[in-house]
């Protein structure tokens, strides 16, 4: 059985990993733009869809994480 703090730590780890993936997707978009890839090209559309999907996942996970943090009474400062 997981405690609230265990769940909070797990969600923080997932947030970190998802954040790394999200930044990778953002960088892919930057590279395509710097290569002057047309915005309606299949590569750009796929990269944008990937970024938007990861961003939605991150926002939902962040919302859940903040809910867990509030439920455990954990402060935002590291000790």
N, CA, C and O of each residue as an XYZ file, in Angstrom:
316
protein
N       0.846     -1.177      0.000
C       0.000      0.000      0.000
C       0.894      1.244      0.000
O       1.797      1.369      0.828
N       0.640      2.139     -0.914
C       1.423      3.363     -1.019
C       0.844      4.441     -0.109
O      -0.373      4.580      0.016
N       1.729      5.194      0.518
C       1.295      6.337      1.317
C       1.125      7.542      0.390
O       1.517      7.497     -0.775
N       0.544      8.601      0.911
C       0.379      9.827      0.118
C       1.733     10.371     -0.307
O       1.888     10.853     -1.429
N       2.716     10.295      0.589
C       4.053     10.792      0.243
C       4.701      9.942     -0.846
O       5.407     10.472     -1.704
N       4.469      8.632     -0.819
C       4.979      7.761     -1.883
C       4.387      8.171     -3.220
O       5.098      8.290     -4.218
N       3.084      8.385     -3.230
C       2.406      8.798     -4.465
C       2.905     10.156     -4.934
O       3.055     10.384     -6.135
N       3.161     11.058     -3.993
C       3.681     12.376     -4.336
C       5.064     12.257     -4.978
O       5.347     12.925     -5.973
N       5.913     11.420     -4.418
C       7.246     11.220     -4.992
C       7.173     10.571     -6.373
O       7.917     10.945     -7.280
N       6.275      9.601     -6.528
C       6.115      8.955     -7.829
C       5.625      9.951     -8.875
O       6.105      9.951    -10.008
N       4.681     10.789     -8.501
C       4.161     11.758     -9.476
C       5.234     12.792     -9.812
O       5.298     13.261    -10.948
N       6.079     13.155     -8.843
C       7.171     14.088     -9.117
C       8.161     13.474    -10.112
O       8.641     14.150    -11.021
N       8.455     12.202     -9.931
C       9.367     11.524    -10.855
C       8.770     11.449    -12.258
O       9.467     11.668    -13.249
N       7.479     11.141    -12.335
C       6.809     11.100    -13.645
C       6.787     12.490    -14.280
O       6.979     12.626    -15.488
N       6.553     13.520    -13.463
C       6.569     14.886    -13.986
C       7.934     15.223    -14.578
O       8.023     15.815    -15.654
N       8.982     14.845    -13.877
C      10.327     15.121    -14.362
C      10.564     14.438    -15.714
O      11.022     15.069    -16.666
N      10.250     13.150    -15.782
C      10.466     12.387    -17.014
C       9.635     12.953    -18.163
O      10.123     13.107    -19.283
N       8.395     13.254    -17.872
C       7.521     13.820    -18.903
C       8.023     15.194    -19.333
O       7.932     15.551    -20.508
N       8.553     15.967    -18.385
C       9.118     17.272    -18.712
C      10.303     17.167    -19.654
O      10.460     17.990    -20.556
N      11.139     16.152    -19.446
C      12.276     15.927    -20.342
C      11.772     15.596    -21.751
O      12.295     16.110    -22.739
N      10.758     14.738    -21.836
C      10.178     14.402    -23.137
C       9.559     15.630    -23.802
O       9.695     15.829    -25.009
N       8.884     16.441    -23.009
C       8.253     17.650    -23.531
C       9.295     18.614    -24.082
O       9.100     19.194    -25.151
N      10.389     18.788    -23.368
C      11.450     19.670    -23.860
C      12.107     19.114    -25.124
O      12.528     19.880    -25.991
N      12.196     17.797    -25.233
C      12.701     17.191    -26.465
C      11.786     17.474    -27.636
O      12.251     17.755    -28.741
N      10.479     17.400    -27.398
C       9.503     17.695    -28.457
C       9.570     19.166    -28.842
O       9.436     19.508    -30.017
N       9.777     20.039    -27.857
C       9.911     21.479    -28.136
C      11.150     21.738    -28.989
O      11.121     22.546    -29.917
N      12.240     21.041    -28.661
C      13.478     21.211    -29.416
C      13.311     20.715    -30.857
O      13.848     21.315    -31.787
N      12.575     19.635    -31.036
C      12.303     19.133    -32.387
C      11.573     20.190    -33.200
O      11.895     20.420    -34.366
N      10.587     20.834    -32.580
C       9.863     21.918    -33.270
C      10.813     23.062    -33.620
O      10.747     23.600    -34.726
N      11.683     23.434    -32.704
C      12.643     24.515    -32.977
C      13.550     24.166    -34.154
O      13.834     25.006    -35.008
N      14.000     22.908    -34.183
C      14.880     22.490    -35.270
C      14.159     22.536    -36.611
O      14.728     22.971    -37.613
N      12.914     22.090    -36.628
C      12.148     22.126    -37.881
C      11.937     23.560    -38.350
O      12.024     23.843    -39.544
N      11.660     24.462    -37.416
C      11.476     25.871    -37.772
C      12.793     26.451    -38.286
O      12.801     27.187    -39.273
N      13.897     26.129    -37.628
C      15.190     26.663    -38.072
C      15.587     26.124    -39.442
O      16.330     26.770    -40.181
N      15.087     24.933    -39.776
C      15.334     24.361    -41.103
C      14.350     24.901    -42.129
O      14.362     24.494    -43.290
N      13.487     25.831    -41.686
C      12.460     26.446    -42.532
C      11.505     25.414    -43.121
O      11.082     25.510    -44.273
N      11.182     24.426    -42.295
C      10.216     23.402    -42.679
C       8.836     24.067    -42.781
O       8.440     24.789    -41.866
N       8.108     23.840    -43.859
C       6.768     24.431    -43.969
C       5.874     23.967    -42.815
O       5.919     22.809    -42.400
N       5.065     24.898    -42.310
C       4.209     24.595    -41.160
C       3.162     23.524    -41.476
O       2.675     22.842    -40.575
N       2.824     23.382    -42.744
C       1.820     22.375    -43.105
C       2.445     21.070    -43.608
O       1.747     20.224    -44.167
N       3.744     20.905    -43.414
C       4.402     19.673    -43.836
C       4.045     18.548    -42.865
O       3.744     18.807    -41.699
N       4.076     17.309    -43.337
C       3.767     16.177    -42.448
C       4.688     16.113    -41.223
O       4.242     15.771    -40.128
N       5.969     16.443    -41.408
C       6.909     16.404    -40.280
C       6.543     17.432    -39.218
O       6.557     17.131    -38.024
N       6.213     18.653    -39.655
C       5.870     19.711    -38.712
C       4.551     19.404    -38.007
O       4.424     19.614    -36.801
N       3.587     18.916    -38.749
C       2.287     18.574    -38.157
C       2.457     17.474    -37.114
O       1.894     17.554    -36.022
N       3.236     16.446    -37.453
C       3.465     15.343    -36.507
C       4.208     15.838    -35.266
O       3.869     15.456    -34.146
N       5.210     16.680    -35.463
C       5.980     17.209    -34.331
C       5.098     18.069    -33.435
O       5.200     17.998    -32.211
N       4.243     18.869    -34.030
C       3.342     19.721    -33.251
C       2.317     18.892    -32.490
O       2.020     19.179    -31.331
N       1.780     17.873    -33.132
C       0.819     17.002    -32.451
C       1.471     16.284    -31.278
O       0.867     16.159    -30.212
N       2.692     15.814    -31.465
C       3.427     15.154    -30.388
C       3.649     16.123    -29.222
O       3.428     15.774    -28.062
N       4.089     17.345    -29.546
C       4.315     18.343    -28.512
C       3.032     18.650    -27.747
O       3.034     18.692    -26.516
N       1.933     18.866    -28.478
C       0.667     19.213    -27.829
C       0.157     18.073    -26.942
O      -0.387     18.318    -25.865
N       0.333     16.833    -27.392
C      -0.094     15.689    -26.588
C       0.716     15.593    -25.298
O       0.158     15.386    -24.221
N       2.028     15.745    -25.414
C       2.880     15.712    -24.225
C       2.560     16.867    -23.280
O       2.569     16.699    -22.061
N       2.279     18.032    -23.845
C       1.953     19.190    -23.011
C       0.648     18.974    -22.241
O       0.545     19.340    -21.070
N      -0.343     18.381    -22.902
C      -1.603     18.082    -22.213
C      -1.375     17.075    -21.086
O      -1.917     17.231    -19.991
N      -0.578     16.049    -21.353
C      -0.263     15.055    -20.326
C       0.455     15.706    -19.145
O       0.166     15.399    -17.988
N       1.392     16.605    -19.447
C       2.153     17.262    -18.394
C       1.240     18.132    -17.527
O       1.333     18.110    -16.299
N       0.364     18.892    -18.173
C      -0.548     19.753    -17.421
C      -1.469     18.936    -16.515
O      -1.712     19.326    -15.374
N      -1.978     17.817    -17.006
C      -2.861     16.968    -16.198
C      -2.090     16.352    -15.034
O      -2.582     16.328    -13.906
N      -0.895     15.859    -15.302
C      -0.085     15.269    -14.247
C       0.319     16.326    -13.221
O       0.361     16.039    -12.024
N       0.614     17.535    -13.673
C       0.949     18.613    -12.748
C      -0.245     18.930    -11.846
O      -0.077     19.147    -10.646
N      -1.443     18.958    -12.420
C      -2.654     19.210    -11.643
C      -2.816     18.138    -10.563
O      -3.107     18.453     -9.409
N      -2.629     16.880    -10.941
C      -2.732     15.782     -9.983
C      -1.661     15.887     -8.902
O      -1.934     15.672     -7.721
N      -0.451     16.217     -9.314
C       0.660     16.340     -8.379
C       0.390     17.448     -7.359
O       0.626     17.268     -6.164
N      -0.100     18.578     -7.829
C      -0.400     19.672     -6.915
C      -1.528     19.297     -5.958
O      -1.527     19.723     -4.803
N      -2.489     18.504     -6.429
C      -3.546     18.009     -5.552
C      -2.992     17.103     -4.470
O      -3.380     17.209     -3.306
N      -2.086     16.211     -4.847
C      -1.440     15.342     -3.864
C      -0.616     16.153     -2.867
O      -0.609     15.873     -1.668
N       0.070     17.152     -3.385
C       0.899     17.992     -2.525
C       0.023     18.708     -1.494
O       0.379     18.785     -0.318
N      -1.107     19.223     -1.932
C      -2.021     19.900     -1.012
C      -2.589     18.910      0.002
O      -2.753     19.251      1.173
N      -2.888     17.700     -0.434
C      -3.468     16.688      0.457
C      -2.479     16.235      1.532
O      -2.876     15.893      2.646
N      -1.196     16.236      1.193
C      -0.192     15.811      2.172
C       0.322     16.960      3.001
O       1.024     16.751      3.991
N      -0.021     18.176      2.608
C       0.455     19.341      3.340
C       1.932     19.599      3.132
O       2.583     20.224      3.969
N       2.463     19.118      2.018
C       3.882     19.280      1.714
C       4.128     20.677      1.180
O       3.387     21.162      0.325
N       5.172     21.324      1.687
C       5.509     22.656      1.197
C       6.244     22.535     -0.128
O       6.660     21.444     -0.517
N       6.402     23.660     -0.821
C       7.106     23.662     -2.103
C       8.603     23.755     -1.919
O       9.349     23.594     -2.884
N       9.066     24.013     -0.699
C      10.499     24.118     -0.443
C      11.102     22.753     -0.151
O      10.507     21.929      0.544
N      12.271     22.532     -0.685
C      13.007     21.297     -0.407
C      13.701     21.420      0.927
O      14.182     22.495      1.285
N      13.756     20.338      1.662
C      14.430     20.351      2.968
C      15.691     19.542      2.907
O      16.402     19.430      3.905
